[in-house]
């Protein structure tokens, strides 16, 4: 089972959302999206875990753990 971690910035290209959706359709794939610097998650398909690098959700240590746990890390 592949684990994908997508790091989304506010200025991420539109291609990011189609790649995230494609990874979400892969059988048994785990897909997590981390929103950076106030990014909005309106286009993230259902079933994909969305986290935010902010107080009350993810701190930098938890983000680092996600990076090392993932098989593929994509920074947009």
PDB file of N, H, CA, C and O in Angstrom:
ATOM      1  N   UNK A   1       0.844  -1.170   0.000  1.00  0.00           N
ATOM      2  CA  UNK A   1       0.000   0.000   0.000  1.00  0.00           C
ATOM      3  C   UNK A   1       0.893   1.238   0.000  1.00  0.00           C
ATOM      4  O   UNK A   1       1.718   1.410   0.897  1.00  0.00           O
ATOM      5  N   UNK A   2       0.731   2.086  -0.990  1.00  0.00           N
ATOM      6  H   UNK A   2       0.060   1.946  -1.719  1.00  0.00           H
ATOM      7  CA  UNK A   2       1.529   3.301  -1.113  1.00  0.00           C
ATOM      8  C   UNK A   2       0.924   4.411  -0.256  1.00  0.00           C
ATOM      9  O   UNK A   2      -0.294   4.564  -0.175  1.00  0.00           O
ATOM     10  N   UNK A   3       1.798   5.170   0.372  1.00  0.00           N
ATOM     11  H   UNK A   3       2.788   5.045   0.306  1.00  0.00           H
ATOM     12  CA  UNK A   3       1.372   6.323   1.162  1.00  0.00           C
ATOM     13  C   UNK A   3       1.888   7.584   0.481  1.00  0.00           C
ATOM     14  O   UNK A   3       3.094   7.759   0.308  1.00  0.00           O
ATOM     15  N   UNK A   4       0.967   8.455   0.097  1.00  0.00           N
ATOM     16  H   UNK A   4      -0.013   8.312   0.237  1.00  0.00           H
ATOM     17  CA  UNK A   4       1.302   9.704  -0.577  1.00  0.00           C
ATOM     18  C   UNK A   4       1.068  10.865   0.379  1.00  0.00           C
ATOM     19  O   UNK A   4       0.046  10.919   1.062  1.00  0.00           O
ATOM     20  N   UNK A   5       2.012  11.787   0.424  1.00  0.00           N
ATOM     21  H   UNK A   5       2.842  11.744  -0.131  1.00  0.00           H
ATOM     22  CA  UNK A   5       1.877  13.003   1.213  1.00  0.00           C
ATOM     23  C   UNK A   5       2.040  14.180   0.267  1.00  0.00           C
ATOM     24  O   UNK A   5       3.081  14.337  -0.372  1.00  0.00           O
ATOM     25  N   UNK A   6       1.011  15.000   0.181  1.00  0.00           N
ATOM     26  H   UNK A   6       0.165  14.873   0.700  1.00  0.00           H
ATOM     27  CA  UNK A   6       1.035  16.188  -0.674  1.00  0.00           C
ATOM     28  C   UNK A   6       1.104  17.413   0.225  1.00  0.00           C
ATOM     29  O   UNK A   6       0.281  17.573   1.127  1.00  0.00           O
ATOM     30  N   UNK A   7       2.081  18.273  -0.018  1.00  0.00           N
ATOM     31  H   UNK A   7       2.749  18.143  -0.750  1.00  0.00           H
ATOM     32  CA  UNK A   7       2.223  19.521   0.723  1.00  0.00           C
ATOM     33  C   UNK A   7       1.765  20.648  -0.192  1.00  0.00           C
ATOM     34  O   UNK A   7       2.407  20.932  -1.203  1.00  0.00           O
ATOM     35  N   UNK A   8       0.658  21.287   0.159  1.00  0.00           N
ATOM     36  H   UNK A   8       0.136  21.056   0.980  1.00  0.00           H
ATOM     37  CA  UNK A   8       0.062  22.305  -0.707  1.00  0.00           C
ATOM     38  C   UNK A   8       0.299  23.705  -0.166  1.00  0.00           C
ATOM     39  O   UNK A   8       0.007  23.990   0.996  1.00  0.00           O
ATOM     40  N   UNK A   9       0.828  24.574  -1.012  1.00  0.00           N
ATOM     41  H   UNK A   9       1.065  24.343  -1.956  1.00  0.00           H
ATOM     42  CA  UNK A   9       0.966  25.999  -0.700  1.00  0.00           C
ATOM     43  C   UNK A   9      -0.180  26.754  -1.375  1.00  0.00           C
ATOM     44  O   UNK A   9      -0.889  26.208  -2.220  1.00  0.00           O
ATOM     45  N   UNK A  10      -0.340  27.985  -0.995  1.00  0.00           N
ATOM     46  H   UNK A  10       0.236  28.428  -0.309  1.00  0.00           H
ATOM     47  CA  UNK A  10      -1.414  28.810  -1.553  1.00  0.00           C
ATOM     48  C   UNK A  10      -1.307  28.940  -3.066  1.00  0.00           C
ATOM     49  O   UNK A  10      -2.328  29.003  -3.750  1.00  0.00           O
ATOM     50  N   UNK A  11      -0.089  28.982  -3.600  1.00  0.00           N
ATOM     51  H   UNK A  11       0.740  28.931  -3.044  1.00  0.00           H
ATOM     52  CA  UNK A  11       0.106  29.164  -5.046  1.00  0.00           C
ATOM     53  C   UNK A  11       0.367  27.851  -5.782  1.00  0.00           C
ATOM     54  O   UNK A  11       1.020  27.841  -6.826  1.00  0.00           O
ATOM     55  N   UNK A  12      -0.140  26.750  -5.243  1.00  0.00           N
ATOM     56  H   UNK A  12      -0.670  26.758  -4.395  1.00  0.00           H
ATOM     57  CA  UNK A  12       0.045  25.450  -5.897  1.00  0.00           C
ATOM     58  C   UNK A  12      -0.639  25.454  -7.259  1.00  0.00           C
ATOM     59  O   UNK A  12      -1.708  26.044  -7.412  1.00  0.00           O
ATOM     60  N   UNK A  13      -0.029  24.797  -8.256  1.00  0.00           N
ATOM     61  H   UNK A  13       0.839  24.318  -8.132  1.00  0.00           H
ATOM     62  CA  UNK A  13      -0.631  24.778  -9.595  1.00  0.00           C
ATOM     63  C   UNK A  13      -1.900  23.922  -9.626  1.00  0.00           C
ATOM     64  O   UNK A  13      -2.068  23.033  -8.792  1.00  0.00           O
ATOM     65  N   UNK A  14      -2.784  24.185 -10.579  1.00  0.00           N
ATOM     66  H   UNK A  14      -2.646  24.907 -11.257  1.00  0.00           H
ATOM     67  CA  UNK A  14      -4.015  23.393 -10.705  1.00  0.00           C
ATOM     68  C   UNK A  14      -3.741  21.894 -10.893  1.00  0.00           C
ATOM     69  O   UNK A  14      -4.568  21.059 -10.527  1.00  0.00           O
ATOM     70  N   UNK A  15      -2.601  21.564 -11.453  1.00  0.00           N
ATOM     71  H   UNK A  15      -1.929  22.242 -11.751  1.00  0.00           H
ATOM     72  CA  UNK A  15      -2.233  20.160 -11.645  1.00  0.00           C
ATOM     73  C   UNK A  15      -2.213  19.397 -10.319  1.00  0.00           C
ATOM     74  O   UNK A  15      -2.493  18.199 -10.291  1.00  0.00           O
ATOM     75  N   UNK A  16      -1.888  20.078  -9.232  1.00  0.00           N
ATOM     76  H   UNK A  16      -1.661  21.052  -9.255  1.00  0.00           H
ATOM     77  CA  UNK A  16      -1.805  19.416  -7.930  1.00  0.00           C
ATOM     78  C   UNK A  16      -3.111  18.713  -7.582  1.00  0.00           C
ATOM     79  O   UNK A  16      -3.096  17.579  -7.103  1.00  0.00           O
ATOM     80  N   UNK A  17      -4.228  19.369  -7.817  1.00  0.00           N
ATOM     81  H   UNK A  17      -4.240  20.290  -8.206  1.00  0.00           H
ATOM     82  CA  UNK A  17      -5.516  18.789  -7.438  1.00  0.00           C
ATOM     83  C   UNK A  17      -5.860  17.562  -8.277  1.00  0.00           C
ATOM     84  O   UNK A  17      -6.462  16.619  -7.764  1.00  0.00           O
ATOM     85  N   UNK A  18      -5.492  17.555  -9.543  1.00  0.00           N
ATOM     86  H   UNK A  18      -5.003  18.320  -9.960  1.00  0.00           H
ATOM     87  CA  UNK A  18      -5.772  16.369 -10.362  1.00  0.00           C
ATOM     88  C   UNK A  18      -4.859  15.206  -9.971  1.00  0.00           C
ATOM     89  O   UNK A  18      -5.282  14.051 -10.017  1.00  0.00           O
ATOM     90  N   UNK A  19      -3.630  15.493  -9.594  1.00  0.00           N
ATOM     91  H   UNK A  19      -3.287  16.432  -9.558  1.00  0.00           H
ATOM     92  CA  UNK A  19      -2.714  14.431  -9.150  1.00  0.00           C
ATOM     93  C   UNK A  19      -3.189  13.860  -7.811  1.00  0.00           C
ATOM     94  O   UNK A  19      -3.157  12.646  -7.610  1.00  0.00           O
ATOM     95  N   UNK A  20      -3.626  14.719  -6.907  1.00  0.00           N
ATOM     96  H   UNK A  20      -3.652  15.706  -7.071  1.00  0.00           H
ATOM     97  CA  UNK A  20      -4.153  14.254  -5.617  1.00  0.00           C
ATOM     98  C   UNK A  20      -5.365  13.350  -5.847  1.00  0.00           C
ATOM     99  O   UNK A  20      -5.478  12.290  -5.231  1.00  0.00           O
ATOM    100  N   UNK A  21      -6.259  13.764  -6.723  1.00  0.00           N
ATOM    101  H   UNK A  21      -6.167  14.624  -7.224  1.00  0.00           H
ATOM    102  CA  UNK A  21      -7.437  12.955  -7.022  1.00  0.00           C
ATOM    103  C   UNK A  21      -7.041  11.613  -7.630  1.00  0.00           C
ATOM    104  O   UNK A  21      -7.630  10.587  -7.290  1.00  0.00           O
ATOM    105  N   UNK A  22      -6.059  11.604  -8.518  1.00  0.00           N
ATOM    106  H   UNK A  22      -5.580  12.438  -8.794  1.00  0.00           H
ATOM    107  CA  UNK A  22      -5.603  10.353  -9.139  1.00  0.00           C
ATOM    108  C   UNK A  22      -5.005   9.419  -8.094  1.00  0.00           C
ATOM    109  O   UNK A  22      -5.264   8.216  -8.124  1.00  0.00           O
ATOM    110  N   UNK A  23      -4.215   9.951  -7.179  1.00  0.00           N
ATOM    111  H   UNK A  23      -4.005  10.929  -7.155  1.00  0.00           H
ATOM    112  CA  UNK A  23      -3.644   9.114  -6.119  1.00  0.00           C
ATOM    113  C   UNK A  23      -4.751   8.571  -5.220  1.00  0.00           C
ATOM    114  O   UNK A  23      -4.668   7.439  -4.743  1.00  0.00           O
ATOM    115  N   UNK A  24      -5.783   9.374  -4.992  1.00  0.00           N
ATOM    116  H   UNK A  24      -5.850  10.293  -5.379  1.00  0.00           H
ATOM    117  CA  UNK A  24      -6.909   8.931  -4.163  1.00  0.00           C
ATOM    118  C   UNK A  24      -7.687   7.785  -4.787  1.00  0.00           C
ATOM    119  O   UNK A  24      -8.328   7.014  -4.073  1.00  0.00           O
ATOM    120  N   UNK A  25      -7.640   7.663  -6.104  1.00  0.00           N
ATOM    121  H   UNK A  25      -7.119   8.289  -6.684  1.00  0.00           H
ATOM    122  CA  UNK A  25      -8.340   6.570  -6.790  1.00  0.00           C
ATOM    123  C   UNK A  25      -7.527   5.281  -6.843  1.00  0.00           C
ATOM    124  O   UNK A  25      -8.060   4.232  -7.203  1.00  0.00           O
ATOM    125  N   UNK A  26      -6.250   5.345  -6.491  1.00  0.00           N
ATOM    126  H   UNK A  26      -5.817   6.198  -6.199  1.00  0.00           H
ATOM    127  CA  UNK A  26      -5.426   4.131  -6.521  1.00  0.00           C
ATOM    128  C   UNK A  26      -5.886   3.170  -5.427  1.00  0.00           C
ATOM    129  O   UNK A  26      -6.186   3.576  -4.305  1.00  0.00           O
ATOM    130  N   UNK A  27      -5.933   1.906  -5.778  1.00  0.00           N
ATOM    131  H   UNK A  27      -5.689   1.576  -6.690  1.00  0.00           H
ATOM    132  CA  UNK A  27      -6.364   0.886  -4.824  1.00  0.00           C
ATOM    133  C   UNK A  27      -5.415   0.848  -3.633  1.00  0.00           C
ATOM    134  O   UNK A  27      -4.196   0.781  -3.790  1.00  0.00           O
ATOM    135  N   UNK A  28      -5.994   0.891  -2.456  1.00  0.00           N
ATOM    136  H   UNK A  28      -6.984   0.946  -2.328  1.00  0.00           H
ATOM    137  CA  UNK A  28      -5.268   0.767  -1.188  1.00  0.00           C
ATOM    138  C   UNK A  28      -4.247   1.871  -0.935  1.00  0.00           C
ATOM    139  O   UNK A  28      -3.385   1.705  -0.073  1.00  0.00           O
ATOM    140  N   UNK A  29      -4.309   2.966  -1.637  1.00  0.00           N
ATOM    141  H   UNK A  29      -5.010   3.101  -2.338  1.00  0.00           H
ATOM    142  CA  UNK A  29      -3.383   4.073  -1.391  1.00  0.00           C
ATOM    143  C   UNK A  29      -3.870   4.889  -0.201  1.00  0.00           C
ATOM    144  O   UNK A  29      -5.070   5.080  -0.008  1.00  0.00           O
ATOM    145  N   UNK A  30      -2.916   5.364   0.589  1.00  0.00           N
ATOM    146  H   UNK A  30      -1.941   5.208   0.433  1.00  0.00           H
ATOM    147  CA  UNK A  30      -3.205   6.308   1.670  1.00  0.00           C
ATOM    148  C   UNK A  30      -2.736   7.675   1.192  1.00  0.00           C
ATOM    149  O   UNK A  30      -1.563   7.851   0.863  1.00  0.00           O
ATOM    150  N   UNK A  31      -3.639   8.631   1.153  1.00  0.00           N
ATOM    151  H   UNK A  31      -4.592   8.488   1.420  1.00  0.00           H
ATOM    152  CA  UNK A  31      -3.305   9.959   0.657  1.00  0.00           C
ATOM    153  C   UNK A  31      -3.595  10.980   1.756  1.00  0.00           C
ATOM    154  O   UNK A  31      -4.698  11.041   2.300  1.00  0.00           O
ATOM    155  N   UNK A  32      -2.580  11.772   2.062  1.00  0.00           N
ATOM    156  H   UNK A  32      -1.684  11.722   1.620  1.00  0.00           H
ATOM    157  CA  UNK A  32      -2.723  12.841   3.043  1.00  0.00           C
ATOM    158  C   UNK A  32      -2.304  14.141   2.386  1.00  0.00           C
ATOM    159  O   UNK A  32      -1.295  14.195   1.684  1.00  0.00           O
ATOM    160  N   UNK A  33      -3.079  15.183   2.615  1.00  0.00           N
ATOM    161  H   UNK A  33      -3.899  15.140   3.186  1.00  0.00           H
ATOM    162  CA  UNK A  33      -2.761  16.517   2.121  1.00  0.00           C
ATOM    163  C   UNK A  33      -2.510  17.402   3.327  1.00  0.00           C
ATOM    164  O   UNK A  33      -3.327  17.459   4.245  1.00  0.00           O
ATOM    165  N   UNK A  34      -1.372  18.094   3.322  1.00  0.00           N
ATOM    166  H   UNK A  34      -0.708  18.048   2.576  1.00  0.00           H
ATOM    167  CA  UNK A  34      -1.071  19.061   4.372  1.00  0.00           C
ATOM    168  C   UNK A  34      -1.153  20.446   3.757  1.00  0.00           C
ATOM    169  O   UNK A  34      -0.470  20.751   2.779  1.00  0.00           O
ATOM    170  N   UNK A  35      -1.999  21.277   4.343  1.00  0.00           N
ATOM    171  H   UNK A  35      -2.555  21.029   5.137  1.00  0.00           H
ATOM    172  CA  UNK A  35      -2.194  22.640   3.859  1.00  0.00           C
ATOM    173  C   UNK A  35      -1.219  23.572   4.569  1.00  0.00           C
ATOM    174  O   UNK A  35      -1.178  23.631   5.798  1.00  0.00           O
ATOM    175  N   UNK A  36      -0.446  24.289   3.787  1.00  0.00           N
ATOM    176  H   UNK A  36      -0.479  24.242   2.789  1.00  0.00           H
ATOM    177  CA  UNK A  36       0.537  25.220   4.323  1.00  0.00           C
ATOM    178  C   UNK A  36       0.056  26.651   4.114  1.00  0.00           C
ATOM    179  O   UNK A  36      -0.749  26.901   3.217  1.00  0.00           O
ATOM    180  N   UNK A  37       0.515  27.559   4.895  1.00  0.00           N
ATOM    181  H   UNK A  37       1.169  27.356   5.624  1.00  0.00           H
ATOM    182  CA  UNK A  37       0.312  29.021   4.787  1.00  0.00           C
ATOM    183  C   UNK A  37      -1.087  29.469   4.376  1.00  0.00           C
ATOM    184  O   UNK A  37      -1.235  30.265   3.448  1.00  0.00           O
ATOM    185  N   UNK A  38      -2.103  28.968   5.053  1.00  0.00           N
ATOM    186  H   UNK A  38      -1.982  28.321   5.806  1.00  0.00           H
ATOM    187  CA  UNK A  38      -3.465  29.422   4.811  1.00  0.00           C
ATOM    188  C   UNK A  38      -4.117  28.917   3.545  1.00  0.00           C
ATOM    189  O   UNK A  38      -5.070  29.523   3.055  1.00  0.00           O
ATOM    190  N   UNK A  39      -3.623  27.822   3.010  1.00  0.00           N
ATOM    191  H   UNK A  39      -2.849  27.329   3.408  1.00  0.00           H
ATOM    192  CA  UNK A  39      -4.189  27.235   1.795  1.00  0.00           C
ATOM    193  C   UNK A  39      -5.595  26.715   2.067  1.00  0.00           C
ATOM    194  O   UNK A  39      -5.885  26.241   3.165  1.00  0.00           O
ATOM    195  N   UNK A  40      -6.467  26.802   1.066  1.00  0.00           N
ATOM    196  H   UNK A  40      -6.231  27.186   0.173  1.00  0.00           H
ATOM    197  CA  UNK A  40      -7.833  26.316   1.166  1.00  0.00           C
ATOM    198  C   UNK A  40      -7.912  24.892   0.607  1.00  0.00           C
ATOM    199  O   UNK A  40      -7.179  24.550  -0.321  1.00  0.00           O
ATOM    200  N   UNK A  41      -8.793  24.067   1.163  1.00  0.00           N
ATOM    201  H   UNK A  41      -9.388  24.345   1.917  1.00  0.00           H
ATOM    202  CA  UNK A  41      -8.902  22.661   0.751  1.00  0.00           C
ATOM    203  C   UNK A  41     -10.197  22.377   0.009  1.00  0.00           C
ATOM    204  O   UNK A  41     -10.749  21.284   0.143  1.00  0.00           O
ATOM    205  N   UNK A  42     -10.689  23.311  -0.754  1.00  0.00           N
ATOM    206  H   UNK A  42     -10.241  24.198  -0.862  1.00  0.00           H
ATOM    207  CA  UNK A  42     -11.991  23.136  -1.390  1.00  0.00           C
ATOM    208  C   UNK A  42     -11.998  22.053  -2.463  1.00  0.00           C
ATOM    209  O   UNK A  42     -13.042  21.446  -2.698  1.00  0.00           O
ATOM    210  N   UNK A  43     -10.879  21.791  -3.118  1.00  0.00           N
ATOM    211  H   UNK A  43     -10.030  22.284  -2.927  1.00  0.00           H
ATOM    212  CA  UNK A  43     -10.852  20.840  -4.230  1.00  0.00           C
ATOM    213  C   UNK A  43     -10.369  19.447  -3.849  1.00  0.00           C
ATOM    214  O   UNK A  43     -10.180  18.604  -4.726  1.00  0.00           O
ATOM    215  N   UNK A  44     -10.167  19.192  -2.572  1.00  0.00           N
ATOM    216  H   UNK A  44     -10.320  19.877  -1.860  1.00  0.00           H
ATOM    217  CA  UNK A  44      -9.674  17.878  -2.149  1.00  0.00           C
ATOM    218  C   UNK A  44     -10.847  16.899  -2.141  1.00  0.00           C
ATOM    219  O   UNK A  44     -11.854  17.140  -1.474  1.00  0.00           O
ATOM    220  N   UNK A  45     -10.717  15.791  -2.885  1.00  0.00           N
ATOM    221  H   UNK A  45      -9.899  15.596  -3.426  1.00  0.00           H
ATOM    222  CA  UNK A  45     -11.809  14.809  -2.960  1.00  0.00           C
ATOM    223  C   UNK A  45     -12.099  14.175  -1.599  1.00  0.00           C
ATOM    224  O   UNK A  45     -11.219  14.114  -0.740  1.00  0.00           O
ATOM    225  N   UNK A  46     -13.329  13.704  -1.404  1.00  0.00           N
ATOM    226  H   UNK A  46     -14.043  13.753  -2.102  1.00  0.00           H
ATOM    227  CA  UNK A  46     -13.661  13.015  -0.154  1.00  0.00           C
ATOM    228  C   UNK A  46     -12.815  11.761   0.023  1.00  0.00           C
ATOM    229  O   UNK A  46     -12.412  11.128  -0.953  1.00  0.00           O
ATOM    230  N   UNK A  47     -12.553  11.412   1.265  1.00  0.00           N
ATOM    231  H   UNK A  47     -12.880  11.926   2.059  1.00  0.00           H
ATOM    232  CA  UNK A  47     -11.778  10.215   1.558  1.00  0.00           C
ATOM    233  C   UNK A  47     -10.295  10.462   1.697  1.00  0.00           C
ATOM    234  O   UNK A  47      -9.549   9.557   2.072  1.00  0.00           O
ATOM    235  N   UNK A  48      -9.853  11.669   1.403  1.00  0.00           N
ATOM    236  H   UNK A  48     -10.459  12.404   1.098  1.00  0.00           H
ATOM    237  CA  UNK A  48      -8.446  12.016   1.527  1.00  0.00           C
ATOM    238  C   UNK A  48      -8.267  12.805   2.817  1.00  0.00           C
ATOM    239  O   UNK A  48      -9.005  13.754   3.083  1.00  0.00           O
ATOM    240  N   UNK A  49      -7.290  12.407   3.607  1.00  0.00           N
ATOM    241  H   UNK A  49      -6.691  11.636   3.391  1.00  0.00           H
ATOM    242  CA  UNK A  49      -7.036  13.058   4.888  1.00  0.00           C
ATOM    243  C   UNK A  49      -6.432  14.435   4.631  1.00  0.00           C
ATOM    244  O   UNK A  49      -5.456  14.570   3.893  1.00  0.00           O
ATOM    245  N   UNK A  50      -7.025  15.449   5.248  1.00  0.00           N
ATOM    246  H   UNK A  50      -7.818  15.339   5.847  1.00  0.00           H
ATOM    247  CA  UNK A  50      -6.524  16.815   5.110  1.00  0.00           C
ATOM    248  C   UNK A  50      -6.081  17.297   6.484  1.00  0.00           C
ATOM    249  O   UNK A  50      -6.844  17.248   7.448  1.00  0.00           O
ATOM    250  N   UNK A  51      -4.851  17.758   6.560  1.00  0.00           N
ATOM    251  H   UNK A  51      -4.231  17.797   5.777  1.00  0.00           H
ATOM    252  CA  UNK A  51      -4.284  18.311   7.792  1.00  0.00           C
ATOM    253  C   UNK A  51      -3.807  19.725   7.493  1.00  0.00           C
ATOM    254  O   UNK A  51      -3.571  20.076   6.337  1.00  0.00           O
ATOM    255  N   UNK A  52      -3.666  20.522   8.524  1.00  0.00           N
ATOM    256  H   UNK A  52      -3.858  20.237   9.463  1.00  0.00           H
ATOM    257  CA  UNK A  52      -3.212  21.901   8.366  1.00  0.00           C
ATOM    258  C   UNK A  52      -2.013  22.133   9.283  1.00  0.00           C
ATOM    259  O   UNK A  52      -2.044  21.780  10.462  1.00  0.00           O
ATOM    260  N   UNK A  53      -0.957  22.730   8.730  1.00  0.00           N
ATOM    261  H   UNK A  53      -0.932  23.016   7.772  1.00  0.00           H
ATOM    262  CA  UNK A  53       0.205  23.097   9.529  1.00  0.00           C
ATOM    263  C   UNK A  53      -0.163  24.370  10.279  1.00  0.00           C
ATOM    264  O   UNK A  53       0.024  25.480   9.780  1.00  0.00           O
ATOM    265  N   UNK A  54      -0.691  24.188  11.487  1.00  0.00           N
ATOM    266  H   UNK A  54      -0.843  23.287  11.892  1.00  0.00           H
ATOM    267  CA  UNK A  54      -1.180  25.308  12.285  1.00  0.00           C
ATOM    268  C   UNK A  54      -1.373  24.834  13.720  1.00  0.00           C
ATOM    269  O   UNK A  54      -1.448  23.637  13.998  1.00  0.00           O
ATOM    270  N   UNK A  55      -1.449  25.786  14.600  1.00  0.00           N
ATOM    271  H   UNK A  55      -1.389  26.758  14.374  1.00  0.00           H
ATOM    272  CA  UNK A  55      -1.726  25.463  16.002  1.00  0.00           C
ATOM    273  C   UNK A  55      -3.063  24.730  16.081  1.00  0.00           C
ATOM    274  O   UNK A  55      -4.032  25.121  15.429  1.00  0.00           O
ATOM    275  N   UNK A  56      -3.109  23.689  16.866  1.00  0.00           N
ATOM    276  H   UNK A  56      -2.322  23.372  17.395  1.00  0.00           H
ATOM    277  CA  UNK A  56      -4.332  22.915  17.013  1.00  0.00           C
ATOM    278  C   UNK A  56      -4.438  21.744  16.051  1.00  0.00           C
ATOM    279  O   UNK A  56      -5.346  20.924  16.183  1.00  0.00           O
ATOM    280  N   UNK A  57      -3.530  21.648  15.088  1.00  0.00           N
ATOM    281  H   UNK A  57      -2.793  22.315  14.981  1.00  0.00           H
ATOM    282  CA  UNK A  57      -3.532  20.498  14.184  1.00  0.00           C
ATOM    283  C   UNK A  57      -2.114  19.937  14.122  1.00  0.00           C
ATOM    284  O   UNK A  57      -1.724  19.160  14.992  1.00  0.00           O
ATOM    285  N   UNK A  58      -1.349  20.313  13.122  1.00  0.00           N
ATOM    286  H   UNK A  58      -1.667  20.945  12.414  1.00  0.00           H
ATOM    287  CA  UNK A  58       0.010  19.789  12.946  1.00  0.00           C
ATOM    288  C   UNK A  58       1.046  20.818  13.372  1.00  0.00           C
ATOM    289  O   UNK A  58       0.928  22.000  13.050  1.00  0.00           O
ATOM    290  N   UNK A  59       2.059  20.363  14.096  1.00  0.00           N
ATOM    291  H   UNK A  59       2.154  19.403  14.358  1.00  0.00           H
ATOM    292  CA  UNK A  59       3.220  21.210  14.312  1.00  0.00           C
ATOM    293  C   UNK A  59       4.348  20.656  13.435  1.00  0.00           C
ATOM    294  O   UNK A  59       4.160  19.654  12.743  1.00  0.00           O
ATOM    295  N   UNK A  60       5.500  21.293  13.461  1.00  0.00           N
ATOM    296  H   UNK A  60       5.653  22.106  14.022  1.00  0.00           H
ATOM    297  CA  UNK A  60       6.589  20.880  12.575  1.00  0.00           C
ATOM    298  C   UNK A  60       7.103  19.471  12.885  1.00  0.00           C
ATOM    299  O   UNK A  60       7.504  18.750  11.972  1.00  0.00           O
ATOM    300  N   UNK A  61       7.096  19.077  14.146  1.00  0.00           N
ATOM    301  H   UNK A  61       6.771  19.663  14.888  1.00  0.00           H
ATOM    302  CA  UNK A  61       7.541  17.720  14.488  1.00  0.00           C
ATOM    303  C   UNK A  61       6.593  16.670  13.916  1.00  0.00           C
ATOM    304  O   UNK A  61       7.041  15.647  13.396  1.00  0.00           O
ATOM    305  N   UNK A  62       5.299  16.913  14.008  1.00  0.00           N
ATOM    306  H   UNK A  62       4.936  17.743  14.430  1.00  0.00           H
ATOM    307  CA  UNK A  62       4.314  15.974  13.456  1.00  0.00           C
ATOM    308  C   UNK A  62       4.406  15.935  11.931  1.00  0.00           C
ATOM    309  O   UNK A  62       4.245  14.876  11.325  1.00  0.00           O
ATOM    310  N   UNK A  63       4.668  17.098  11.309  1.00  0.00           N
ATOM    311  H   UNK A  63       4.799  17.958  11.802  1.00  0.00           H
ATOM    312  CA  UNK A  63       4.851  17.128   9.854  1.00  0.00           C
ATOM    313  C   UNK A  63       6.061  16.295   9.452  1.00  0.00           C
ATOM    314  O   UNK A  63       6.009  15.544   8.478  1.00  0.00           O
ATOM    315  N   UNK A  64       7.128  16.427  10.189  1.00  0.00           N
ATOM    316  H   UNK A  64       7.170  17.037  10.980  1.00  0.00           H
ATOM    317  CA  UNK A  64       8.327  15.642   9.895  1.00  0.00           C
ATOM    318  C   UNK A  64       8.034  14.146  10.013  1.00  0.00           C
ATOM    319  O   UNK A  64       8.522  13.360   9.201  1.00  0.00           O
ATOM    320  N   UNK A  65       7.254  13.747  10.999  1.00  0.00           N
ATOM    321  H   UNK A  65       6.858  14.385  11.659  1.00  0.00           H
ATOM    322  CA  UNK A  65       6.861  12.340  11.126  1.00  0.00           C
ATOM    323  C   UNK A  65       6.088  11.879   9.897  1.00  0.00           C
ATOM    324  O   UNK A  65       6.337  10.788   9.384  1.00  0.00           O
ATOM    325  N   UNK A  66       5.151  12.701   9.416  1.00  0.00           N
ATOM    326  H   UNK A  66       4.948  13.587   9.832  1.00  0.00           H
ATOM    327  CA  UNK A  66       4.388  12.344   8.216  1.00  0.00           C
ATOM    328  C   UNK A  66       5.297  12.183   7.005  1.00  0.00           C
ATOM    329  O   UNK A  66       5.103  11.280   6.191  1.00  0.00           O
ATOM    330  N   UNK A  67       6.280  13.054   6.891  1.00  0.00           N
ATOM    331  H   UNK A  67       6.437  13.787   7.552  1.00  0.00           H
ATOM    332  CA  UNK A  67       7.210  12.985   5.760  1.00  0.00           C
ATOM    333  C   UNK A  67       7.977  11.665   5.769  1.00  0.00           C
ATOM    334  O   UNK A  67       8.125  11.019   4.731  1.00  0.00           O
ATOM    335  N   UNK A  68       8.458  11.271   6.933  1.00  0.00           N
ATOM    336  H   UNK A  68       8.338  11.795   7.776  1.00  0.00           H
ATOM    337  CA  UNK A  68       9.229  10.034   7.002  1.00  0.00           C
ATOM    338  C   UNK A  68       8.360   8.783   6.881  1.00  0.00           C
ATOM    339  O   UNK A  68       8.858   7.727   6.490  1.00  0.00           O
ATOM    340  N   UNK A  69       7.078   8.881   7.208  1.00  0.00           N
ATOM    341  H   UNK A  69       6.673   9.738   7.525  1.00  0.00           H
ATOM    342  CA  UNK A  69       6.171   7.741   7.080  1.00  0.00           C
ATOM    343  C   UNK A  69       5.684   7.529   5.652  1.00  0.00           C
ATOM    344  O   UNK A  69       5.259   6.428   5.300  1.00  0.00           O
ATOM    345  N   UNK A  70       5.740   8.565   4.832  1.00  0.00           N
ATOM    346  H   UNK A  70       6.085   9.459   5.117  1.00  0.00           H
ATOM    347  CA  UNK A  70       5.201   8.494   3.476  1.00  0.00           C
ATOM    348  C   UNK A  70       6.176   7.812   2.522  1.00  0.00           C
ATOM    349  O   UNK A  70       7.393   7.907   2.679  1.00  0.00           O
ATOM    350  N   UNK A  71       5.616   7.125   1.535  1.00  0.00           N
ATOM    351  H   UNK A  71       4.628   7.048   1.407  1.00  0.00           H
ATOM    352  CA  UNK A  71       6.425   6.537   0.473  1.00  0.00           C
ATOM    353  C   UNK A  71       6.769   7.575  -0.580  1.00  0.00           C
ATOM    354  O   UNK A  71       7.839   7.535  -1.189  1.00  0.00           O
ATOM    355  N   UNK A  72       5.843   8.509  -0.785  1.00  0.00           N
ATOM    356  H   UNK A  72       4.975   8.542  -0.291  1.00  0.00           H
ATOM    357  CA  UNK A  72       6.017   9.550  -1.807  1.00  0.00           C
ATOM    358  C   UNK A  72       5.609  10.888  -1.191  1.00  0.00           C
ATOM    359  O   UNK A  72       4.517  11.008  -0.636  1.00  0.00           O
ATOM    360  N   UNK A  73       6.477  11.890  -1.285  1.00  0.00           N
ATOM    361  H   UNK A  73       7.364  11.793  -1.736  1.00  0.00           H
ATOM    362  CA  UNK A  73       6.182  13.230  -0.799  1.00  0.00           C
ATOM    363  C   UNK A  73       6.230  14.182  -1.973  1.00  0.00           C
ATOM    364  O   UNK A  73       7.238  14.275  -2.673  1.00  0.00           O
ATOM    365  N   UNK A  74       5.127  14.894  -2.185  1.00  0.00           N
ATOM    366  H   UNK A  74       4.307  14.819  -1.617  1.00  0.00           H
ATOM    367  CA  UNK A  74       5.049  15.847  -3.295  1.00  0.00           C
ATOM    368  C   UNK A  74       4.801  17.229  -2.729  1.00  0.00           C
ATOM    369  O   UNK A  74       3.821  17.452  -2.018  1.00  0.00           O
ATOM    370  N   UNK A  75       5.682  18.147  -3.042  1.00  0.00           N
ATOM    371  H   UNK A  75       6.479  17.966  -3.619  1.00  0.00           H
ATOM    372  CA  UNK A  75       5.552  19.519  -2.567  1.00  0.00           C
ATOM    373  C   UNK A  75       5.120  20.385  -3.744  1.00  0.00           C
ATOM    374  O   UNK A  75       5.796  20.432  -4.772  1.00  0.00           O
ATOM    375  N   UNK A  76       4.011  21.057  -3.588  1.00  0.00           N
ATOM    376  H   UNK A  76       3.463  21.019  -2.753  1.00  0.00           H
ATOM    377  CA  UNK A  76       3.448  21.861  -4.676  1.00  0.00           C
ATOM    378  C   UNK A  76       3.637  23.318  -4.390  1.00  0.00           C
ATOM    379  O   UNK A  76       3.230  24.162  -5.189  1.00  0.00           O
TER     380      UNK A  76
END
